[in-house]
Amino acid sequence: MTAEEKKVILASSAGTVFEWYDFYLYGSLAAIIGAQFFTAFPEATRNVFALLAFAAGFIVRPFGALVFGALGDLVGRKYTFLMTILIMGFSTFLVGLLPTYNSWGAAAPIILIILRMLQGLALGGEYGGAAVYVAEHAPANQRGYFTAFIQTTATLGLLLSLVVILSVQSYVNGNWDPTPVLDAAGAAVMNPDGTPKMIKAFDLWGWRIPFLGSIILLLVSLYIRMQMHESPAFKKMKAEGTASKAPLREAFGTWKNGKFALIALFGLVAGQAVVWYSGQFYALFFIQNVVKVDSFTANVMVAWSLILGTGGFLFFGSLSDRIGRKPIILAGCLIAALTYHFVFPLLTKTANPALYAAHQTPVIVTAAPGDCSFQFNPTGTAKFTSSCDIAKSTLAKTSVNYETVEDAAATTAQVKIGDTVIPAYNAAALTGDEVKATPAAFTKSVNDALTAAGYPLNAEANTSVIKASNFFDIFTGQKIMVILILTYLILLVTMVYGPIAAMLVELFPTRIRYSGLSLPYHIGNGWFGGLMPATAFAISAQTGNVYGGLWYPIIIAAATVVIGVLFVPGGTHKKDIFADDAR
């Protein structure tokens, strides 16, 4: 690697790391931010909606790909870089200043989603530019290895966000005491065991510091990118007059080029995307919100898995230079599809043995057909008052693994926990003193039965769950095993993601390369991948099976393997990516 090539890698990668850091701060803090900006919603809806706000940035990424991809092919890679980093940096900084739901009401989550969408637009133009810029500088026989450095930036950005979060979290919680959680009426919220629920200082206000601190990274990124030169391939193309005058129309308006966008999307990127977001973000959300590991410990475990697994990007990128991109990407998708339903239960069993043991006690909700609703309420207006809805929402709060059985003879839903049967109630039919007494009695009966079945309802009293006191508190068999499981998921991410940039670059000629690869990449990662955590959690919440949501990435990854084997061209690693530039 020459000095100039090292400079290209450094300039592209450093700025991209900072941009991913900005984008993933929200993903790392989704559960905490959800509690601040979606306060009015039921807990199950709040978690799904918090993930959808995270996904909002992904939904608009294809539009950013169209806008900035066209600019990159028309005016150049460098200036598009500068625009995307400015939009990303200021949007992230403003999230740190945004008042919460309790201060601004519905305006707070609306503005939050708008800022997330601006981040998504910026990132939609960022990735394609970085991949193209590096690929057009790389030696022909090392494109996979060189572009793999760009592939590490997403994971390094996530790792950087986790390290900053953990550092700030330790400092803030170590110097400020927890305070009681209050509901909308100002009354103290109670735990299932009757003790006041407390909120740590970081969860209340300290989470803003990493967002505000991103302004420093913005200034550093701008300085780095101002030192970059335009891609020599782009300058040569401009000088020879072979640049496209309508890159979007040329990339997607003809079957000759448009077919490669479709093949790339369904035969490569869709599967890569769900494996990526399952292995990084859904795994983090899963151990926090389903396995009930505290956020600090969860971040420590994921951070160490990222440290151990990130080298896989360079390994598989380099390997793809020798054996090809297609077999590595599709193998990663296939292995993920075959093993997810074994890995995530093992993660529960290892990280929280008491919860896993409790899951072995059968819990059944029996209800009349039509009595159960889909409990997703993004507007906060729907009322879930049927006996089935009440039973399921009560169980969902404590990560209960349950089954729903329809019984045409049932008039009121009932919950069976082991041998204990507890009738639910119809909230709409309650009057007078029943409005307070009945829900409290039902919740107590359910919690007592769950406690008897071994469910650790009081997280502080659960001695079986992993708990890290600091970043280096990992040297026990239980914690090392959790890190190894998470590292396995990260290695699958590196298999599918390490070679993908080089593969996409090789499918399109220089004059439309920025536009051509950006759209399928961001549709795949923005829609199939970005919606994966919210979709998986919603499926699990609806079915009652905490692992039910895994069918979403499994089915898409498996479909990608089939389509990829049939339609994705092989041997692209041997292709001259400038051969089609002459017009």
C-alpha positions in Angstrom: 0.0 0.0 0.0 1.6 3.3 -1.1 1.6 6.5 0.9 -1.1 7.9 -1.4 -3.3 4.8 -1.0 -2.9 4.9 2.7 -4.0 8.6 2.7 -7.1 7.7 0.6 -8.1 4.9 3.0 -7.5 7.1 6.1 -9.4 10.1 4.7 -12.4 8.1 3.5 -12.6 5.8 6.5 -12.0 8.3 9.3 -14.8 10.6 8.1 -17.1 7.7 7.5 -16.5 6.3 11.0 -17.5 9.6 12.5 -20.6 9.7 10.3 -21.6 6.2 11.4 -20.9 7.2 15.0 -23.5 10.0 14.6 -26.0 7.7 13.0 -25.7 4.9 15.5 -25.8 6.9 18.7 -29.5 6.6 18.5 -29.5 2.9 17.8 -27.2 2.3 20.8 -29.5 4.4 23.0 -32.9 3.4 21.5 -34.4 2.0 24.7 -33.4 5.0 26.8 -34.5 7.6 24.2 -37.7 5.7 23.7 -38.6 6.2 27.3 -37.9 9.9 27.0 -39.7 10.7 23.7 -42.5 8.1 23.7 -43.6 8.4 27.3 -47.3 8.4 26.6 -47.4 5.0 24.9 -47.7 1.5 26.4 -44.4 -0.2 27.0 -44.7 -2.7 24.1 -45.7 0.1 21.7 -43.0 2.4 23.1 -40.3 -0.2 22.3 -41.5 -0.8 18.8 -42.0 2.9 18.1 -38.5 3.7 19.5 -37.1 1.2 17.0 -39.2 2.7 14.2 -37.8 6.1 15.0 -34.4 4.5 14.6 -35.6 2.9 11.4 -36.9 6.2 10.1 -33.3 7.1 9.2 -33.1 3.9 7.2 -36.4 4.4 5.4 -35.2 7.6 3.7 -31.7 6.4 2.9 -32.7 5.3 -0.7 -33.9 8.9 -1.3 -30.5 10.2 -0.1 -28.9 7.6 -2.4 -30.8 9.0 -5.4 -30.0 12.7 -4.6 -26.4 12.4 -3.5 -25.6 9.5 -5.9 -26.6 11.7 -8.8 -24.6 14.6 -7.5 -21.6 12.3 -7.0 -21.7 11.2 -10.6 -22.3 14.7 -11.9 -20.1 17.1 -9.8 -17.7 14.6 -8.1 -17.1 12.4 -5.0 -15.3 15.0 -2.8 -17.9 17.7 -2.7 -20.7 15.3 -2.1 -18.7 14.0 0.9 -18.7 17.5 2.4 -22.4 18.0 2.0 -23.3 14.7 3.7 -21.1 15.1 6.7 -22.5 18.6 7.4 -26.1 17.4 7.3 -25.3 14.4 9.5 -23.3 16.4 12.1 -25.8 19.2 12.7 -28.7 16.8 12.8 -27.0 14.7 15.5 -26.1 17.8 17.5 -29.7 19.0 17.5 -30.9 15.6 18.9 -28.9 16.4 22.0 -30.7 19.7 22.4 -34.2 18.4 21.8 -36.7 18.6 24.7 -38.5 15.4 25.7 -42.2 14.4 25.5 -42.9 15.7 29.0 -41.7 19.2 27.9 -43.0 19.5 24.3 -45.6 16.8 24.0 -46.1 15.2 20.6 -43.8 17.8 18.9 -40.8 16.1 20.6 -41.0 12.7 18.9 -42.1 14.3 15.6 -39.0 16.5 15.5 -36.8 13.6 16.6 -38.1 11.6 13.6 -37.4 14.5 11.3 -33.8 14.7 12.5 -33.4 11.0 12.1 -34.6 11.3 8.5 -32.1 14.0 7.8 -29.4 11.7 9.2 -30.7 9.0 6.8 -30.6 11.3 3.8 -27.0 12.2 4.6 -26.0 8.6 5.1 -27.7 7.6 1.8 -25.1 9.7 0.0 -22.2 8.8 2.2 -21.6 5.1 1.8 -21.7 5.0 -2.0 -19.2 7.8 -2.2 -16.8 6.2 0.2 -17.0 2.8 -1.5 -16.5 4.3 -4.9 -13.7 6.6 -3.9 -11.6 3.8 -2.4 -12.4 1.3 -5.1 -11.3 3.7 -7.8 -8.0 4.1 -6.1 -7.4 0.5 -5.2 -5.1 -1.9 -7.1 -7.3 -4.2 -9.3 -6.3 -7.4 -7.4 -7.0 -5.9 -3.9 -10.3 -4.1 -4.3 -11.9 -6.4 -1.7 -9.2 -5.8 0.8 -9.1 -2.0 0.3 -12.9 -1.5 0.3 -13.1 -3.7 3.4 -11.6 -0.8 5.4 -14.8 1.2 4.4 -16.8 -1.8 5.6 -15.2 -1.7 9.0 -16.3 1.9 9.5 -19.9 1.1 10.3 -18.8 -1.3 13.1 -16.1 1.0 14.3 -18.6 3.8 14.4 -20.9 1.6 16.5 -18.0 0.7 18.7 -17.0 4.3 19.1 -20.5 5.2 20.1 -20.6 2.4 22.7 -17.2 3.5 24.1 -18.3 7.1 24.4 -21.7 6.0 25.9 -20.0 3.7 28.4 -17.6 6.4 29.5 -20.2 9.1 29.9 -22.6 6.6 31.6 -20.0 5.6 34.2 -19.1 9.2 35.0 -22.6 10.6 35.1 -24.1 7.7 37.2 -21.1 7.7 39.4 -21.6 11.4 40.3 -25.4 11.8 40.3 -27.9 9.7 42.3 -30.9 8.0 40.7 -34.3 9.8 41.0 -37.9 8.4 41.2 -39.7 7.8 37.9 -42.9 9.8 37.7 -45.9 9.2 35.5 -47.8 11.9 33.5 -49.8 12.9 36.5 -46.6 13.3 38.7 -47.2 10.2 40.7 -44.4 7.7 41.5 -44.2 4.6 39.3 -43.9 1.4 41.2 -42.0 -1.9 40.5 -44.0 -5.2 40.4 -42.7 -5.8 44.0 -44.2 -2.5 45.2 -40.9 -0.6 45.5 -40.5 2.8 43.8 -39.1 2.6 40.3 -35.9 4.7 39.9 -34.2 6.2 36.9 -30.4 6.7 36.6 -29.0 10.2 35.8 -27.6 9.0 32.5 -31.0 7.6 31.4 -32.7 10.9 32.5 -30.3 13.5 30.9 -26.8 12.1 30.5 -27.6 10.4 27.2 -27.5 13.9 25.6 -23.8 14.3 26.1 -22.6 11.9 23.3 -24.9 13.7 20.9 -23.7 17.2 21.9 -20.1 16.0 21.8 -20.5 14.9 18.1 -19.9 18.6 17.1 -16.2 18.0 17.8 -16.2 15.0 15.5 -18.0 17.1 12.8 -15.1 19.6 12.9 -12.5 16.9 12.7 -14.4 15.2 9.8 -14.7 18.4 7.9 -10.9 19.1 8.2 -10.1 15.6 7.0 -12.4 15.8 4.0 -11.1 19.2 3.0 -7.7 17.6 2.5 -9.0 15.0 0.0 -8.6 15.1 -3.8 -11.1 14.1 -6.3 -11.1 10.5 -7.6 -8.6 10.3 -10.5 -11.1 8.0 -12.4 -13.8 10.7 -12.1 -11.4 13.5 -13.2 -10.3 11.4 -16.2 -13.9 10.7 -17.1 -14.8 14.4 -16.9 -11.7 15.4 -19.0 -12.6 12.8 -21.7 -16.3 13.8 -21.8 -17.6 10.3 -21.0 -19.5 11.3 -17.8 -23.2 10.6 -17.7 -25.5 13.6 -18.2 -28.4 11.8 -16.5 -26.9 9.2 -14.2 -30.3 8.1 -12.6 -31.9 7.5 -16.0 -28.9 5.7 -17.3 -28.5 3.6 -14.1 -32.1 2.6 -13.6 -34.0 3.5 -16.8 -32.6 0.8 -19.0 -32.7 -2.9 -18.5 -29.0 -3.2 -19.3 -28.0 -1.5 -16.1 -31.3 -1.7 -14.1 -31.2 -5.5 -14.0 -28.0 -5.3 -12.0 -29.6 -3.1 -9.4 -32.4 -5.7 -9.0 -29.9 -8.6 -8.9 -27.8 -6.7 -6.3 -30.8 -5.9 -4.1 -32.5 -9.3 -4.0 -29.5 -11.6 -4.6 -27.0 -9.8 -2.3 -27.9 -6.8 -0.2 -31.3 -7.9 1.3 -29.7 -10.9 3.0 -26.6 -9.0 3.9 -28.7 -6.3 5.5 -30.8 -8.5 7.8 -27.7 -10.5 8.9 -25.9 -7.2 9.6 -28.7 -5.7 11.7 -29.5 -8.9 13.5 -25.9 -9.4 14.5 -25.3 -5.9 15.7 -28.4 -3.9 16.6 -31.1 -6.5 17.2 -28.6 -8.5 19.3 -28.0 -5.4 21.5 -31.7 -4.6 21.7 -32.5 -8.3 22.4 -30.2 -8.6 25.4 -31.4 -5.3 26.9 -35.1 -5.6 26.4 -35.8 -9.3 26.2 -33.0 -10.9 28.2 -33.2 -8.0 30.7 -29.5 -7.3 30.9 -28.8 -3.7 32.1 -27.8 -1.3 29.4 -24.3 -0.8 30.7 -23.5 -4.5 30.8 -25.1 -5.1 27.4 -23.0 -2.3 25.8 -19.9 -3.8 27.3 -20.6 -7.2 26.0 -21.4 -5.9 22.5 -18.4 -3.6 22.5 -16.0 -6.5 23.3 -17.6 -8.6 20.5 -17.0 -5.8 18.1 -13.4 -5.6 19.1 -12.9 -9.3 18.6 -14.8 -9.6 15.4 -14.1 -6.5 13.4 -10.9 -7.9 11.9 -13.2 -10.3 10.0 -14.1 -7.5 7.6 -10.5 -7.3 6.4 -10.1 -11.1 6.4 -13.2 -11.8 4.3 -12.5 -8.7 2.1 -9.0 -10.1 1.3 -10.3 -13.6 0.9 -12.9 -12.4 -1.7 -10.0 -11.1 -3.8 -8.8 -14.7 -4.2 -12.0 -16.8 -4.3 -14.7 -14.2 -5.3 -17.3 -12.1 -3.5 -20.4 -14.1 -4.2 -19.6 -17.4 -2.4 -18.6 -15.6 0.8 -21.6 -13.4 1.0 -24.1 -16.1 0.3 -22.4 -18.5 2.7 -22.8 -16.0 5.5 -26.5 -15.6 4.7 -27.0 -19.4 4.7 -25.2 -20.0 8.0 -27.2 -17.2 9.6 -30.5 -18.6 8.4 -29.5 -22.1 9.7 -28.3 -21.1 13.2 -30.2 -18.0 14.4 -32.9 -20.2 16.1 -30.2 -21.9 18.1 -28.0 -18.9 18.9 -30.5 -16.5 20.4 -32.0 -19.0 22.9 -28.4 -19.9 23.9 -27.8 -16.2 24.4 -30.8 -16.0 26.8 -29.7 -19.2 28.6 -26.2 -17.9 29.1 -26.9 -14.2 30.0 -29.9 -14.7 32.2 -30.3 -18.4 33.3 -33.2 -17.6 35.6 -35.2 -16.1 32.8 -34.4 -19.0 30.5 -35.4 -21.5 33.1 -38.7 -19.7 33.7 -39.4 -19.8 29.9 -39.6 -23.6 30.3 -42.8 -23.2 32.3 -45.7 -23.2 29.8 -47.7 -20.0 29.8 -50.9 -20.0 27.7 -53.4 -17.2 27.0 -56.8 -18.6 26.1 -59.2 -16.2 24.4 -62.2 -16.0 22.1 -61.5 -15.5 18.4 -61.2 -11.8 17.6 -60.6 -10.8 21.2 -56.8 -10.2 20.6 -55.6 -7.0 18.8 -52.3 -6.2 17.2 -50.9 -4.1 20.0 -49.0 -1.5 18.1 -50.3 2.0 18.8 -48.0 4.7 17.2 -50.5 7.5 17.6 -51.3 6.7 21.2 -55.1 6.9 20.5 -56.0 3.2 20.4 -57.3 1.6 23.6 -56.5 -2.0 24.2 -59.3 -2.9 26.6 -60.3 -6.5 25.7 -59.4 -9.2 28.2 -57.0 -10.8 25.7 -55.1 -7.5 25.1 -54.8 -6.9 28.8 -53.5 -10.4 29.5 -50.9 -10.1 26.6 -49.7 -6.6 27.5 -49.2 -7.7 31.1 -47.1 -10.6 30.1 -45.1 -8.7 27.5 -43.7 -6.3 30.1 -41.8 -9.1 31.8 -40.4 -11.0 28.7 -42.7 -13.9 29.2 -42.6 -16.6 26.5 -46.3 -17.5 26.0 -48.7 -19.1 23.5 -52.1 -17.8 22.5 -54.9 -20.4 22.1 -58.3 -19.5 20.6 -61.4 -21.0 22.3 -64.8 -20.2 20.8 -66.4 -20.9 24.1 -64.3 -18.4 26.1 -66.1 -15.3 27.2 -63.1 -13.8 29.1 -59.4 -14.5 28.4 -57.5 -16.3 31.0 -53.8 -16.8 31.6 -52.4 -20.2 32.6 -49.0 -20.1 34.2 -47.9 -23.7 35.0 -50.9 -25.0 36.8 -52.2 -21.6 37.9 -55.2 -20.1 36.0 -55.9 -16.4 36.3 -59.0 -14.9 34.6 -58.4 -11.5 32.9 -60.9 -8.7 32.6 -62.5 -6.4 30.1 -61.4 -2.9 31.0 -64.4 -1.3 29.2 -66.8 -3.1 31.5 -65.3 -1.9 34.7 -67.1 0.7 36.8 -66.6 2.5 40.1 -64.0 1.1 42.4 -63.4 -1.7 39.9 -61.4 0.6 37.7 -58.5 0.6 40.1 -59.0 -2.5 42.1 -59.4 -5.1 39.3 -56.3 -4.2 37.2 -54.2 -4.1 40.4 -55.5 -7.5 41.6 -55.0 -9.0 38.1 -51.4 -7.7 37.8 -50.6 -8.9 41.3 -52.0 -12.4 40.6 -50.0 -12.7 37.4 -46.8 -11.4 39.0 -47.2 -13.8 41.9 -47.7 -16.7 39.5 -44.7 -15.7 37.4 -42.5 -15.3 40.5 -43.6 -18.8 41.6 -42.6 -20.0 38.1 -39.1 -18.5 38.5 -39.5 -15.3 36.5 -37.0 -12.7 37.9 -39.4 -9.8 38.0 -37.1 -7.7 40.2 -34.0 -7.2 38.1 -31.9 -6.0 41.1 -32.6 -9.2 42.9 -31.7 -11.5 40.0 -28.2 -12.8 40.8 -28.1 -15.1 37.7 -28.0 -12.3 35.1 -24.7 -11.1 33.9 -23.6 -7.7 35.3 -20.4 -5.8 34.5 -19.1 -3.2 36.9 -16.7 -1.7 34.4 -15.4 -2.2 30.8 -12.8 -4.8 31.8 -15.1 -6.8 34.1 -15.5 -9.6 31.6 -13.3 -12.4 33.0 -15.9 -14.9 34.2 -17.1 -18.0 32.3 -20.6 -16.6 31.9 -19.5 -13.2 30.5 -16.8 -14.7 28.2 -19.5 -17.1 26.8 -21.9 -14.2 26.1 -19.1 -12.3 24.3 -18.2 -15.4 22.2 -21.9 -15.8 21.2 -22.1 -12.2 20.2 -18.7 -12.4 18.4 -20.1 -15.3 16.4 -22.9 -13.1 15.2 -20.4 -10.3 14.4 -18.3 -12.8 12.3 -21.4 -13.6 10.2 -21.8 -9.8 9.7 -18.2 -9.6 8.5 -18.8 -12.5 6.0 -21.7 -10.8 4.3 -20.6 -7.2 4.7 -16.8 -7.4 4.1 -16.9 -8.1 0.4 -20.2 -6.3 -0.5 -18.7 -2.9 -1.4 -16.2 -4.3 -3.9 -19.0 -6.5 -5.4 -21.4 -3.6 -5.9 -18.6 -1.4 -7.4 -17.9 -4.1 -9.9 -21.5 -4.3 -11.2 -21.6 -0.7 -12.6 -19.4 1.5 -14.9 -17.7 4.6 -13.6 -20.1 7.1 -15.1 -23.1 5.8 -13.1 -21.2 3.9 -10.3 -22.1 6.2 -7.4 -25.9 6.2 -8.4 -26.0 2.6 -9.5 -24.6 1.0 -6.3 -26.1 3.5 -3.8 -29.8 2.8 -4.5 -29.9 -1.0 -4.1 -27.5 -0.8 -1.2 -29.6 1.7 0.7 -33.0 0.0 -0.2 -31.5 -3.3 1.1 -29.9 -1.9 4.2 -32.4 0.9 4.8 -35.6 -1.0 4.4 -34.8 -4.7 4.7 -32.1 -4.2 7.4 -33.1 -0.9 9.1 -36.7 -2.2 9.7 -35.4 -5.5 11.0 -35.2 -4.7 14.7 -38.6 -3.1 14.8 -40.3 -5.8 12.7 -38.7 -8.6 14.7 -39.7 -7.1 18.0 -43.3 -6.4 16.8 -43.6 -10.0 15.6 -42.4 -11.3 19.0 -44.7 -9.0 20.9 -47.7 -10.1 18.8 -47.0 -13.8 18.9 -45.8 -14.0 22.5 -42.7 -15.9 21.3 -39.6 -13.9 22.2 -37.8 -15.7 19.4 -40.6 -15.4 16.8 -39.2 -12.3 15.2 -36.1 -14.2 14.1 -38.2 -15.7 11.2 -37.9 -12.3 9.5 -34.1 -12.3 9.0 -34.1 -16.1 8.5 -36.6 -16.0 5.6 -35.0 -13.0 3.9 -31.4 -14.4 4.2 -32.6 -17.8 2.8 -34.4 -16.1 -0.1 -31.2 -14.1 -0.9 -29.2 -17.4 -1.0 -31.6 -18.9 -3.6 -31.8 -15.7 -5.8 -28.0 -15.1 -5.5 -27.1 -18.6 -6.5 -29.3 -18.3 -9.6 -28.8 -14.8 -10.8 -25.7 -13.1 -9.3 -22.7 -13.2 -11.6 -19.6 -14.8 -10.3 -16.0 -13.9 -10.9 -16.5 -10.2 -10.6 -13.3 -9.9 -8.6 -11.3 -10.4 -11.8 -13.2 -7.7 -13.7 -11.6 -4.4 -15.0 -14.0 -1.9 -13.5 -12.9 0.8 -16.0 -13.4 -1.4 -19.1 -16.9 0.1 -19.9 -15.9 3.7 -19.5 -15.5 4.5 -23.2 -18.6 5.7 -25.0 
